[in-house]
Amino acid sequence: MSIDSFLTALDRMGLLQPGEFPAITPLSGGVSSDIVRVDLASGPICIKRALPKLKVQAHWQAPVERNQYEIEWMRVAAGIDAQAVPKVLGEDRETGMFAMEFLDENRYPVWKMQLRDGEISLDMAREVGRRIAAIHARTAGHIGIAAKFSTDHIFFPIRLEPYLSATAKKHPDCAARLESLVRVTGATKKALVHGDVSPKNILAGPNGPVFLDAECAWYGDPAFDLAFCLNHLLLKCVWRPQWQARYLESFDALAASYLASVTWEARADIEERTAHLLPGLFLGRVDGKSPVEYITTDANRDQVRRVARALLLDPVDSLAGVRTAWRSELSRA
């Protein structure tokens, strides 16, 4: 990570004062980008740069121009709910970087860390569902947004292939079902999708959830966002089993809030697609290219596999059905 490249980008974005040499500190984050804090004279900001090869064990590459779509997603989302995203301060396409406001972790804790520590707010879960549904609702059927976010060339290699197709290779008897999910999801074009609605990418701000890391932004199936987030609430039951009941209540709260906000299609239709997709993503987080770091034992991985495989081979059409199957597995542990 070259400090000079960050200084060059800052200068081109007009964020540096003459003669200013700010401290630049790497921040922890996801697997797909370099993220730094820059302490300018005017205050701290954050800079993000997309990487061509993701920081995972498997070989996983993705187009770096995805960060242009992340910026555009943030701008669209800000026009719908300004409190749902950080402010974009500038972009430098030559270096593939953009700047945004820095949100202090003391006021904007990461939702994943709250869930880990037992600070489990049903109101937070409901608001995550409501806000992401609002973005879907306002962008559904929007021809201009569909054209701007025609990003199959990014979404397939960074989402559908590593989570579903790669998993199919490890479960040949489920492969047809997993590849069917790839086809159905990829062909469903209804609204602007964030693509990575994970608790690690959501801050619990004083005015509600703030969404980060929209590198996978895509005009496609909003069921993907709902399934992707609900998946993490199921997986947390393995991470911190003492709070299983609260995670499942959060699952119910988020799902109900989201579905209550669906206006662009029949609620039963999007719930069915979500319920079908969820076990594929569930299995993908233990046997795909990006396994969750906190499921570390074979016994826990087998728990996930049993439920995911059963639901792939004999699908249910409701989120309550998915939840019931997972709760039954947990009760046997």
GISUL-V990136 format. One record per residue. RES is the residue in three letters. SS is DSSP state (hx for helix, st for strand, lp for the rest). PHI is phi in radians with two decimals (999 if undefined). PSI is psi in whole degrees, 0 to 359 (NA if undefined). Layout:
RES & SS & PHI & PSI
RES & SS & PHI & PSI
//
This chain:
MET & lp & 999 & 111
SER & lp & -1.51 & 121
ILE & hx & -1.10 & 323
ASP & hx & -1.03 & 321
SER & hx & -1.14 & 324
PHE & hx & -1.19 & 321
LEU & hx & -1.13 & 319
THR & hx & -1.07 & 315
ALA & hx & -1.13 & 317
LEU & hx & -1.03 & 318
ASP & hx & -1.12 & 314
ARG & hx & -1.14 & 331
MET & lp & -1.41 & 356
GLY & lp & 1.29 & 26
LEU & lp & -1.77 & 352
LEU & lp & -1.70 & 138
GLN & lp & -1.46 & 156
PRO & lp & -0.95 & 128
GLY & lp & 1.34 & 7
GLU & lp & -1.46 & 133
PHE & lp & -2.25 & 84
PRO & lp & -1.27 & 156
ALA & st & -1.22 & 136
ILE & st & -2.16 & 120
THR & st & -2.12 & 122
PRO & st & -1.08 & 141
LEU & lp & -1.95 & 150
SER & lp & -1.27 & 150
GLY & lp & -2.92 & 210
GLY & lp & -1.42 & 197
VAL & lp & -1.71 & 357
SER & lp & -1.91 & 355
SER & st & -2.61 & 159
ASP & st & -1.60 & 131
ILE & st & -2.26 & 131
VAL & st & -2.31 & 154
ARG & st & -1.71 & 134
VAL & st & -2.07 & 121
ASP & st & -1.66 & 89
LEU & st & -1.39 & 164
ALA & lp & -1.05 & 330
SER & lp & -1.46 & 355
GLY & st & 2.23 & 169
PRO & st & -1.30 & 145
ILE & st & -2.35 & 175
CYS & st & -2.15 & 139
ILE & st & -2.14 & 140
LYS & st & -2.22 & 139
ARG & st & -2.31 & 125
ALA & st & -1.26 & 142
LEU & lp & -1.80 & 145
PRO & lp & -1.29 & 331
LYS & st & -2.11 & 126
LEU & lp & -1.33 & 153
LYS & lp & -1.49 & 67
VAL & lp & -2.33 & 166
GLN & lp & -1.17 & 319
ALA & lp & -1.24 & 156
HIS & lp & -1.29 & 115
TRP & lp & -2.58 & 108
GLN & st & -2.00 & 158
ALA & lp & -2.68 & 148
PRO & lp & -1.07 & 133
VAL & lp & -1.27 & 342
GLU & lp & -1.21 & 358
ARG & hx & -1.04 & 336
ASN & hx & -1.26 & 340
GLN & hx & -1.15 & 322
TYR & hx & -1.29 & 329
GLU & hx & -1.08 & 314
ILE & hx & -1.04 & 314
GLU & hx & -1.14 & 323
TRP & hx & -1.07 & 316
MET & hx & -1.08 & 322
ARG & hx & -1.19 & 318
VAL & hx & -1.10 & 313
ALA & hx & -1.08 & 321
ALA & hx & -1.10 & 327
GLY & hx & -1.22 & 341
ILE & hx & -1.65 & 316
ASP & lp & -2.66 & 100
ALA & hx & -1.08 & 336
GLN & hx & -1.44 & 355
ALA & hx & -1.53 & 351
VAL & lp & -2.52 & 156
PRO & lp & -1.21 & 158
LYS & lp & -1.33 & 134
VAL & st & -1.43 & 128
LEU & st & -1.81 & 342
GLY & st & 2.97 & 165
GLU & st & -2.51 & 150
ASP & st & -2.33 & 98
ARG & lp & -1.20 & 335
GLU & lp & -1.11 & 322
THR & lp & -1.73 & 358
GLY & lp & 1.21 & 33
MET & st & -2.06 & 155
PHE & st & -2.51 & 157
ALA & st & -1.96 & 143
MET & st & -2.51 & 168
GLU & st & -1.12 & 148
PHE & lp & -1.59 & 125
LEU & lp & -1.88 & 114
ASP & lp & -1.17 & 134
GLU & lp & -1.11 & 339
ASN & lp & -1.22 & 330
ARG & lp & -1.77 & 339
TYR & lp & -2.26 & 68
PRO & st & -1.14 & 153
VAL & st & -1.30 & 131
TRP & hx & -1.04 & 323
LYS & hx & -1.00 & 318
MET & hx & -1.19 & 324
GLN & hx & -1.11 & 316
LEU & hx & -1.09 & 320
ARG & hx & -1.05 & 321
ASP & lp & -1.62 & 7
GLY & lp & 1.46 & 9
GLU & lp & -1.58 & 82
ILE & lp & -1.97 & 102
SER & lp & -1.75 & 121
LEU & hx & -1.19 & 329
ASP & hx & -1.10 & 321
MET & hx & -1.09 & 315
ALA & hx & -1.06 & 316
ARG & hx & -1.08 & 318
GLU & hx & -1.24 & 327
VAL & hx & -1.04 & 312
GLY & hx & -1.08 & 316
ARG & hx & -1.15 & 316
ARG & hx & -1.22 & 319
ILE & hx & -1.23 & 326
ALA & hx & -1.15 & 324
ALA & hx & -1.10 & 320
ILE & hx & -1.16 & 318
HIS & hx & -1.08 & 314
ALA & hx & -1.09 & 318
ARG & hx & -1.31 & 342
THR & hx & -1.86 & 353
ALA & lp & -1.09 & 132
GLY & lp & 1.23 & 13
HIS & lp & -1.52 & 109
ILE & hx & -1.10 & 319
GLY & hx & -1.14 & 318
ILE & hx & -1.20 & 322
ALA & hx & -1.04 & 319
ALA & hx & -1.20 & 320
LYS & hx & -1.18 & 326
PHE & lp & -1.94 & 43
SER & lp & -1.45 & 78
THR & lp & -2.07 & 38
ASP & hx & -0.95 & 325
HIS & hx & -1.16 & 344
ILE & hx & -1.78 & 315
PHE & hx & -1.13 & 320
PHE & hx & -1.12 & 308
PRO & hx & -1.26 & 338
ILE & hx & -1.79 & 348
ARG & hx & -2.25 & 296
LEU & hx & -1.20 & 320
GLU & hx & -1.22 & 308
PRO & hx & -1.21 & 331
TYR & hx & -1.60 & 327
LEU & hx & -1.97 & 306
SER & hx & -1.14 & 317
ALA & hx & -1.11 & 323
THR & hx & -1.19 & 326
ALA & hx & -1.04 & 327
LYS & hx & -1.17 & 336
LYS & hx & -1.62 & 349
HIS & lp & -2.33 & 76
PRO & hx & -0.99 & 327
ASP & hx & -1.28 & 343
CYS & hx & -1.81 & 1
ALA & hx & -1.07 & 317
ALA & hx & -1.07 & 319
ARG & hx & -1.19 & 318
LEU & hx & -1.15 & 319
GLU & hx & -1.22 & 331
SER & hx & -1.14 & 322
LEU & hx & -1.11 & 322
VAL & hx & -1.06 & 314
ARG & hx & -1.15 & 314
VAL & hx & -1.15 & 313
THR & hx & -1.09 & 314
GLY & hx & -1.13 & 333
ALA & hx & -1.62 & 353
THR & lp & -1.61 & 110
LYS & lp & -2.05 & 99
LYS & lp & -2.24 & 326
ALA & st & -2.79 & 172
LEU & st & -1.37 & 121
VAL & st & -1.82 & 137
HIS & lp & -1.28 & 311
GLY & lp & 1.68 & 347
ASP & lp & -2.57 & 51
VAL & lp & -1.39 & 82
SER & lp & -2.06 & 147
PRO & hx & -0.95 & 334
LYS & hx & -1.26 & 343
ASN & hx & -1.88 & 17
ILE & st & -2.22 & 126
LEU & st & -1.70 & 139
ALA & st & -1.57 & 82
GLY & st & -1.38 & 167
PRO & lp & -1.12 & 339
ASN & lp & -1.97 & 24
GLY & st & 1.88 & 182
PRO & st & -1.16 & 141
VAL & st & -2.06 & 126
PHE & st & -1.69 & 132
LEU & lp & -2.04 & 172
ASP & lp & 0.99 & 59
ALA & lp & -1.62 & 41
GLU & lp & -1.12 & 337
CYS & lp & -1.67 & 15
ALA & lp & -0.87 & 135
TRP & st & -2.80 & 139
TYR & st & -1.52 & 108
GLY & st & -2.89 & 228
ASP & lp & -1.63 & 112
PRO & lp & -1.11 & 341
ALA & hx & -1.03 & 334
PHE & hx & -1.12 & 315
ASP & hx & -1.07 & 315
LEU & hx & -1.12 & 312
ALA & hx & -1.11 & 320
PHE & hx & -1.09 & 318
CYS & hx & -1.31 & 315
LEU & hx & -1.04 & 325
ASN & hx & -0.96 & 318
HIS & hx & -1.18 & 326
LEU & hx & -1.20 & 327
LEU & hx & -1.19 & 316
LEU & hx & -1.13 & 329
LYS & hx & -1.07 & 337
CYS & hx & -1.11 & 334
VAL & hx & -1.45 & 324
TRP & hx & -1.17 & 312
ARG & lp & -2.27 & 79
PRO & hx & -1.07 & 338
GLN & hx & -1.17 & 344
TRP & hx & -2.03 & 25
GLN & hx & -0.96 & 315
ALA & hx & -1.06 & 320
ARG & hx & -1.23 & 323
TYR & hx & -1.12 & 318
LEU & hx & -1.20 & 326
GLU & hx & -1.14 & 323
SER & hx & -1.16 & 320
PHE & hx & -0.96 & 310
ASP & hx & -1.09 & 317
ALA & hx & -1.15 & 315
LEU & hx & -1.13 & 313
ALA & hx & -1.07 & 315
ALA & hx & -1.13 & 318
SER & hx & -1.12 & 315
TYR & hx & -1.08 & 307
LEU & hx & -1.11 & 328
ALA & hx & -1.15 & 339
SER & lp & -1.68 & 359
VAL & lp & -1.28 & 123
THR & lp & -2.18 & 345
TRP & lp & -1.59 & 349
GLU & lp & -2.78 & 173
ALA & lp & -1.13 & 133
ARG & hx & -1.07 & 324
ALA & hx & -1.10 & 328
ASP & hx & -1.21 & 313
ILE & hx & -1.26 & 328
GLU & hx & -1.12 & 319
GLU & hx & -1.09 & 314
ARG & hx & -1.10 & 322
THR & hx & -1.14 & 315
ALA & hx & -1.12 & 328
HIS & hx & -1.30 & 322
LEU & hx & -1.31 & 326
LEU & hx & -0.94 & 311
PRO & hx & -1.13 & 332
GLY & hx & -1.15 & 315
LEU & hx & -1.18 & 324
PHE & hx & -1.02 & 310
LEU & hx & -1.16 & 325
GLY & hx & -1.10 & 335
ARG & hx & -1.46 & 359
VAL & hx & -2.05 & 333
ASP & hx & -2.17 & 6
GLY & lp & -1.60 & 197
LYS & lp & -1.40 & 347
SER & lp & -2.30 & 70
PRO & lp & -1.17 & 144
VAL & lp & -1.13 & 143
GLU & lp & -1.34 & 345
TYR & lp & -1.73 & 358
ILE & lp & -1.73 & 102
THR & lp & -2.01 & 351
THR & lp & -1.93 & 152
ASP & hx & -1.09 & 325
ALA & hx & -1.09 & 317
ASN & hx & -1.22 & 320
ARG & hx & -1.09 & 322
ASP & hx & -1.18 & 328
GLN & hx & -1.02 & 310
VAL & hx & -1.06 & 314
ARG & hx & -1.06 & 316
ARG & hx & -1.03 & 312
VAL & hx & -1.22 & 314
ALA & hx & -1.08 & 314
ARG & hx & -1.12 & 317
ALA & hx & -1.06 & 318
LEU & hx & -1.31 & 334
LEU & hx & -1.26 & 318
LEU & hx & -1.40 & 337
ASP & lp & -2.43 & 78
PRO & lp & -1.12 & 150
VAL & lp & -1.94 & 157
ASP & lp & -1.79 & 1
SER & lp & -2.20 & 153
LEU & hx & -1.20 & 329
ALA & hx & -1.08 & 324
GLY & hx & -1.15 & 320
VAL & hx & -1.12 & 313
ARG & hx & -1.05 & 317
THR & hx & -1.10 & 318
ALA & hx & -1.09 & 319
TRP & hx & -1.23 & 320
ARG & hx & -1.12 & 322
SER & hx & -1.09 & 320
GLU & hx & -1.13 & 316
LEU & hx & -1.11 & 325
SER & hx & -1.22 & 341
ARG & hx & -1.51 & 346
ALA & lp & -1.25 & NA
//
